[in-house]
């Protein structure tokens, strides 16, 4: 099998988790991605295959585009999935797919699917959050029209109209994908969000039903499994972190932001530290904040001893030791939070982060505070609301039991075996 993805570490890590599960069941699995992800993949003992487009997932330009709610999709389609990159990517996959019986990829893996169609290979899609399906019956919360999700009447009709506009825009931005289909004399790709990514054989929805269950307008042959979990291997010494956690009897608040957010989130750290000092005094709670080493040097001098700075924290190992987790709402952070039974404050800034925040609020296990409204007063107010209401934690513990009980590995293996 060949797995492939285009995106950030939040897209790659679930793929690595899937590869590890498949290997346990005697599948031979390789991962194709851009060159910058080679080390992440090979660190897990997995075989890496190099495919275009090659981009730096930590470049300032990419991170700024990803973190802007209205620039993400145009940037991906015009800069990463443009005609030249797409052509090179299809050529790379043409050299690879002949050696595999099944190829699986995410929403932006158009080149991989095109190569499968050309070479008569089986294709399966990987979908990590409800946003992938654009259901009118359980619509994603989309910026800047998030308020529509709270409508009680006429919501389905309104979202049909909105989707029509969104789909036309995406088809325009991604016109090079449609041109590639025409040049190769393939049947129509369909809309690039609603039809093109999906498979006639298997579409995996690899997320928990607690976020949103199967809908009647999902593509045929879609199976929902539940989350797969993965923490990147680390050579970092976590002794100081463990000592800090052991010395504090109370569970800390964790502030942690995704791989792309860390680069563009620097402007908010001073505010977060100011709020942290207030929380230490008011609630007598320790604080853990992830930030890069450069930022740690900047803020460590004179820091309150109840506040700990670190550049990395393995989510699956440490989240259950937290009282509250503050993050940007990527699905790669939401999923281990749900599994840990810990309340969340999400600071969404782009793409599916708004929808994930909406669904966490809907479950009653956290709140969403958009980055556009983030300031010291609002951050402190939202944190205090969650900390002062024990029902957030009680509900999070109940959701935790459901997430843990989902037999995602067995479901995925059973469905993939049907294709062989």
C-alpha positions as CSV (number, residue, x, y, z in Angstrom):
1,X,0.0,0.0,0.0
2,X,1.0,3.6,-0.6
3,X,-0.2,6.4,1.6
4,X,0.2,10.0,0.6
5,X,-0.7,13.5,1.9
6,X,-0.3,17.2,1.2
7,X,-0.5,19.6,4.1
8,X,1.0,20.2,7.5
9,X,2.2,17.8,10.3
10,X,-1.4,17.7,11.4
11,X,-2.1,15.9,8.1
12,X,1.0,13.8,8.1
13,X,0.9,12.4,11.7
14,X,-2.5,10.6,11.3
15,X,-1.0,9.0,8.1
16,X,1.9,7.7,10.1
17,X,-0.5,6.4,12.7
18,X,-2.4,4.6,10.0
19,X,0.8,3.2,8.5
20,X,1.8,1.8,11.9
21,X,-1.6,0.2,12.4
22,X,-1.4,-1.4,8.9
23,X,2.1,-2.7,9.5
24,X,0.8,-4.5,12.7
25,X,-1.6,-6.4,10.5
26,X,1.2,-7.5,8.0
27,X,0.5,-4.9,5.3
28,X,3.6,-3.5,3.5
29,X,3.1,0.2,3.7
30,X,5.1,3.1,2.3
31,X,4.4,6.9,2.6
32,X,4.8,9.4,-0.3
33,X,5.2,13.0,0.6
34,X,7.3,16.1,0.0
35,X,11.0,16.0,0.8
36,X,10.7,18.0,4.1
37,X,8.7,15.1,5.6
38,X,11.4,12.4,4.9
39,X,12.9,12.6,8.4
40,X,9.5,12.4,10.2
41,X,8.6,9.3,8.2
42,X,11.9,7.5,8.4
43,X,12.2,8.2,12.1
44,X,9.3,5.8,12.6
45,X,11.1,3.1,10.6
46,X,8.7,3.6,7.6
47,X,9.7,3.7,4.0
48,X,9.6,7.2,2.5
49,X,8.9,7.9,-1.2
50,X,9.7,11.3,-2.6
51,X,6.9,13.0,-4.7
52,X,6.3,16.6,-5.8
53,X,5.2,19.2,-4.9
54,X,8.2,19.9,-2.7
55,X,7.4,22.8,-0.3
56,X,8.7,23.9,3.1
57,X,5.8,23.3,5.5
58,X,7.4,25.8,8.0
59,X,8.0,28.6,5.6
60,X,6.7,32.0,6.7
61,X,4.7,32.4,3.5
62,X,2.9,29.1,3.9
63,X,2.3,29.5,7.6
64,X,0.8,33.0,7.1
65,X,-1.5,31.7,4.3
66,X,-2.6,28.7,6.4
67,X,-3.3,30.9,9.4
68,X,-5.4,33.4,7.4
69,X,-9.0,32.2,7.2
70,X,-9.6,33.5,3.6
71,X,-6.2,32.8,2.1
72,X,-5.6,29.1,2.8
73,X,-7.4,27.5,-0.2
74,X,-6.3,30.1,-2.8
75,X,-2.7,29.6,-1.7
76,X,-2.8,25.8,-1.9
77,X,-4.4,25.7,-5.3
78,X,-2.4,28.5,-7.0
79,X,1.0,28.0,-5.3
80,X,1.3,24.4,-4.3
81,X,-1.2,22.7,-6.7
82,X,-0.6,24.8,-9.7
83,X,-0.1,23.3,-13.2
84,X,3.6,22.8,-13.1
85,X,3.7,21.3,-9.6
86,X,0.7,19.1,-10.5
87,X,2.4,17.8,-13.7
88,X,5.6,16.9,-11.8
89,X,3.5,15.2,-9.0
90,X,1.6,13.1,-11.5
91,X,4.9,12.1,-13.2
92,X,6.3,11.0,-9.8
93,X,3.2,9.0,-8.9
94,X,3.2,7.4,-12.3
95,X,6.6,5.9,-11.5
96,X,5.3,4.7,-8.1
97,X,1.8,3.4,-8.3
98,X,2.5,0.4,-10.6
99,X,4.2,-1.2,-7.5
100,X,1.1,-0.9,-5.2
101,X,-2.3,-2.5,-5.1
102,X,-3.9,0.4,-3.2
103,X,-3.2,4.1,-2.9
104,X,-4.7,6.2,-0.1
105,X,-4.6,10.0,0.2
106,X,-6.2,13.1,1.6
107,X,-8.3,15.9,0.1
108,X,-5.4,17.6,-1.7
109,X,-3.9,14.4,-3.2
110,X,-5.3,15.1,-6.6
111,X,-2.1,14.0,-8.5
112,X,-2.1,10.6,-6.7
113,X,-5.7,10.0,-7.7
114,X,-5.1,11.1,-11.3
115,X,-2.2,8.6,-11.5
116,X,-4.5,5.9,-10.1
117,X,-7.1,6.6,-12.8
118,X,-4.4,6.6,-15.5
119,X,-2.8,3.3,-14.3
120,X,-6.0,1.6,-13.3
121,X,-5.1,1.4,-9.6
122,X,-7.5,1.4,-6.6
123,X,-7.8,4.6,-4.8
124,X,-9.2,5.3,-1.2
125,X,-9.6,8.7,0.4
126,X,-8.6,9.7,3.9
127,X,-10.7,12.2,5.7
128,X,-9.7,13.5,9.1
129,X,-12.5,15.8,10.1
130,X,-16.2,16.6,9.4
131,X,-15.2,19.6,7.2
132,X,-14.0,17.2,4.5
133,X,-17.6,16.2,3.7
134,X,-19.5,19.5,3.5
135,X,-22.7,17.9,4.6
136,X,-25.8,20.2,4.5
137,X,-27.3,18.1,7.4
138,X,-24.3,18.7,9.7
139,X,-22.6,21.6,8.0
140,X,-19.1,22.8,9.0
141,X,-18.7,26.1,10.8
142,X,-17.2,28.4,8.2
143,X,-15.5,31.8,8.8
144,X,-16.9,34.5,8.5
145,X,-20.4,33.0,8.4
146,X,-20.1,30.9,11.6
147,X,-23.4,32.2,13.0
148,X,-25.4,30.2,10.4
149,X,-24.7,27.0,12.3
150,X,-26.9,28.2,15.1
151,X,-30.0,28.8,12.8
152,X,-33.0,26.6,13.6
153,X,-34.9,27.0,10.3
154,X,-33.9,26.9,6.7
155,X,-30.3,26.0,7.4
156,X,-30.1,23.2,4.8
157,X,-31.3,25.4,2.0
158,X,-29.0,28.3,3.0
159,X,-26.0,25.9,3.1
160,X,-26.9,24.5,-0.3
161,X,-26.7,28.0,-1.7
162,X,-23.4,28.8,0.1
163,X,-21.8,25.5,-0.9
164,X,-22.6,26.2,-4.5
165,X,-20.6,29.5,-4.3
166,X,-17.7,28.0,-2.4
167,X,-17.5,25.0,-4.8
168,X,-17.4,27.4,-7.8
169,X,-14.6,29.4,-6.2
170,X,-12.5,26.4,-5.5
171,X,-13.0,25.0,-9.0
172,X,-11.7,28.4,-10.3
173,X,-8.7,28.4,-8.0
174,X,-8.0,24.8,-8.8
175,X,-8.6,25.1,-12.6
176,X,-5.2,23.5,-13.2
177,X,-6.5,20.2,-11.7
178,X,-9.5,20.2,-14.1
179,X,-7.1,21.0,-17.0
180,X,-5.0,18.0,-16.1
181,X,-8.0,15.8,-16.2
182,X,-8.9,17.1,-19.7
183,X,-5.3,16.8,-21.0
184,X,-5.2,13.2,-19.9
185,X,-8.7,12.5,-21.4
186,X,-10.0,11.4,-18.0
187,X,-13.6,11.6,-17.0
188,X,-14.6,14.8,-15.2
189,X,-13.0,15.4,-11.8
190,X,-16.3,16.8,-10.4
191,X,-16.1,19.5,-7.8
192,X,-12.6,19.7,-6.2
193,X,-14.1,19.5,-2.7
194,X,-17.3,17.5,-3.1
195,X,-16.4,14.8,-5.7
196,X,-12.7,14.8,-6.8
197,X,-11.1,13.6,-3.6
198,X,-13.4,10.7,-3.0
199,X,-13.3,7.0,-4.1
200,X,-15.8,4.6,-5.6
201,X,-14.3,1.9,-3.4
202,X,-13.6,3.3,0.1
203,X,-13.6,6.7,1.9
204,X,-12.3,6.5,5.4
205,X,-13.6,9.1,7.9
206,X,-10.9,8.8,10.5
207,X,-12.4,10.7,13.4
208,X,-14.8,10.1,16.3
209,X,-18.6,10.1,16.0
210,X,-18.6,12.4,19.0
211,X,-17.6,15.2,16.6
212,X,-20.2,14.3,14.0
213,X,-21.7,11.0,12.7
214,X,-22.5,9.7,9.3
215,X,-24.8,11.8,7.1
216,X,-27.0,10.8,4.3
217,X,-25.3,13.1,1.8
218,X,-21.8,11.6,2.4
219,X,-20.3,9.8,-0.6
220,X,-21.1,6.1,-1.1
221,X,-18.7,3.6,0.5
222,X,-17.8,5.9,3.4
223,X,-16.9,4.3,6.6
224,X,-16.3,6.1,9.9
225,X,-13.7,4.5,12.2
226,X,-12.8,6.9,15.0
227,X,-9.5,8.5,15.6
228,X,-6.0,7.1,15.3
229,X,-3.4,8.5,17.6
230,X,0.3,9.2,17.1
231,X,3.0,11.1,19.0
232,X,6.2,11.9,17.1
233,X,9.3,10.3,18.6
234,X,11.4,12.7,20.6
235,X,15.1,12.7,21.6
236,X,14.4,15.6,23.9
237,X,15.0,15.3,27.6
238,X,11.7,15.6,29.3
239,X,13.1,15.3,32.8
240,X,12.6,18.9,33.8
241,X,9.0,18.8,32.5
242,X,8.3,15.6,34.5
243,X,9.8,17.2,37.6
244,X,7.7,20.3,37.2
245,X,4.5,18.2,36.9
246,X,5.4,16.0,39.9
247,X,6.2,18.9,42.1
248,X,2.8,20.6,41.5
249,X,-0.1,18.7,43.1
250,X,-2.6,20.4,40.9
251,X,-3.0,19.7,37.2
252,X,-1.7,22.6,35.0
253,X,-3.2,24.5,32.2
254,X,-1.4,23.8,28.9
255,X,-1.0,26.3,26.1
256,X,0.1,24.5,22.9
257,X,-0.1,25.5,19.3
258,X,0.4,23.6,16.1
259,X,3.5,23.3,13.9
260,X,2.5,26.2,11.7
261,X,0.9,28.3,14.4
262,X,4.1,28.3,16.5
263,X,5.8,30.4,13.8
264,X,3.1,33.0,13.5
265,X,1.9,33.0,17.1
266,X,4.8,34.9,18.6
267,X,2.9,38.2,18.9
268,X,0.5,36.6,21.4
269,X,3.0,35.0,23.9
270,X,3.5,38.1,26.0
271,X,-0.3,38.3,26.5
272,X,-0.5,34.6,27.3
273,X,2.3,35.0,29.9
274,X,0.4,37.9,31.5
275,X,-2.8,35.9,31.7
276,X,-0.9,32.9,33.0
277,X,0.5,35.0,36.0
278,X,-3.1,36.1,36.8
279,X,-4.3,32.5,36.7
280,X,-1.5,31.3,38.9
281,X,-2.5,33.8,41.5
282,X,-6.3,33.4,41.3
283,X,-6.6,29.6,40.9
284,X,-3.2,28.5,42.3
285,X,-2.7,26.4,39.1
286,X,0.7,25.7,37.4
287,X,1.0,26.6,33.7
288,X,2.8,24.8,30.8
289,X,3.5,26.7,27.6
290,X,5.0,25.3,24.4
291,X,7.2,27.7,22.4
292,X,10.4,27.5,20.4
293,X,13.8,27.8,22.1
294,X,14.3,31.4,20.8
295,X,11.1,32.5,22.5
296,X,12.0,30.6,25.7
297,X,15.2,32.6,26.0
298,X,13.2,35.8,25.5
299,X,10.6,35.1,28.2
300,X,12.4,32.9,30.7
301,X,14.1,35.6,32.7
302,X,12.3,36.4,35.9
303,X,9.5,33.9,35.1
304,X,7.1,32.8,37.8
305,X,8.3,29.4,39.1
306,X,4.8,28.0,38.6
307,X,5.1,28.6,34.8
308,X,7.1,26.1,32.7
309,X,8.2,26.7,29.1
310,X,9.1,23.9,26.7
311,X,9.4,23.4,23.0
312,X,7.7,20.0,22.8
313,X,5.2,17.9,24.6
314,X,4.1,14.4,23.5
315,X,0.3,14.8,23.4
316,X,-0.8,11.2,24.0
317,X,1.5,10.9,27.0
318,X,0.8,14.2,28.8
319,X,-2.6,15.6,27.9
320,X,-4.4,13.6,30.5
321,X,-2.2,15.2,33.2
322,X,-3.7,18.7,32.3
323,X,-6.6,20.6,33.8
324,X,-7.3,22.6,30.7
325,X,-5.7,22.7,27.2
326,X,-5.6,25.9,25.1
327,X,-4.8,25.4,21.4
328,X,-5.7,26.5,17.9
329,X,-8.1,23.7,17.0
330,X,-6.3,21.5,14.5
331,X,-7.7,18.0,14.4
332,X,-4.3,16.6,15.4
333,X,-4.7,18.4,18.7
334,X,-8.4,18.1,19.2
335,X,-8.3,14.3,18.9
336,X,-5.8,13.6,21.8
337,X,-7.6,16.2,23.9
338,X,-10.9,14.3,23.4
339,X,-9.1,11.1,24.3
340,X,-7.6,12.6,27.4
341,X,-10.9,13.8,28.8
342,X,-9.6,17.3,29.2
343,X,-11.6,20.5,28.6
344,X,-10.4,22.7,25.8
345,X,-10.2,26.4,24.9
346,X,-9.7,26.7,21.1
347,X,-8.3,29.8,19.5
348,X,-9.3,29.2,15.8
349,X,-7.7,31.1,13.0
350,X,-8.4,29.2,9.8
351,X,-9.8,26.3,7.8
352,X,-11.3,23.5,9.9
353,X,-10.2,25.1,13.2
354,X,-13.5,27.1,13.4
355,X,-15.5,24.0,12.8
356,X,-13.6,21.9,15.4
357,X,-14.2,24.7,17.9
358,X,-17.9,24.8,17.1
359,X,-18.2,21.0,17.6
360,X,-16.2,21.2,20.9
361,X,-18.6,23.9,22.1
362,X,-21.6,21.8,21.0
363,X,-20.4,18.9,23.1
364,X,-20.1,21.2,26.1
365,X,-16.5,20.3,26.8
366,X,-14.9,23.6,25.9
367,X,-15.2,27.0,24.2
368,X,-14.0,28.7,21.1
369,X,-12.4,32.2,21.0
370,X,-11.5,33.3,17.5
371,X,-8.0,34.8,17.1
372,X,-9.7,37.9,15.7
373,X,-11.3,38.5,19.1
374,X,-8.3,37.4,21.2
375,X,-7.0,39.9,23.7
376,X,-5.9,39.7,27.4
377,X,-9.4,40.4,28.7
378,X,-11.2,37.9,26.5
379,X,-8.6,35.2,27.0
380,X,-8.7,35.5,30.8
381,X,-12.6,35.6,30.8
382,X,-12.9,32.5,28.7
383,X,-10.4,30.6,30.8
384,X,-12.1,31.5,34.0
385,X,-15.5,30.4,32.6
386,X,-14.2,26.9,32.0
387,X,-12.2,26.7,35.2
388,X,-15.1,27.8,37.4
389,X,-17.6,25.3,35.9
390,X,-16.8,21.7,36.8
391,X,-19.3,20.4,34.2
392,X,-16.8,21.1,31.4
393,X,-14.5,18.5,32.9
394,X,-17.4,16.1,33.8
395,X,-18.6,16.1,30.2
396,X,-15.1,15.8,28.8
397,X,-14.6,12.6,30.9
398,X,-17.9,11.1,29.6
399,X,-16.8,11.9,26.0
400,X,-13.4,10.3,26.7
401,X,-15.0,7.0,27.4
402,X,-16.8,7.1,24.0
403,X,-13.7,8.0,22.1
404,X,-11.6,5.2,23.8
405,X,-14.3,2.7,23.1
406,X,-14.3,3.3,19.4
407,X,-12.5,0.4,17.8
408,X,-10.9,2.4,15.0
409,X,-8.1,0.0,14.2
410,X,-10.4,-3.0,13.6
411,X,-12.8,-1.0,11.5
412,X,-10.0,0.3,9.2
413,X,-8.3,-3.1,8.8
414,X,-11.6,-4.8,8.0
415,X,-12.5,-2.2,5.3
416,X,-9.1,-2.2,3.7
417,X,-8.9,-6.0,3.6
418,X,-12.1,-6.0,1.5
419,X,-10.2,-4.2,-1.3
420,X,-7.6,-7.0,-1.6
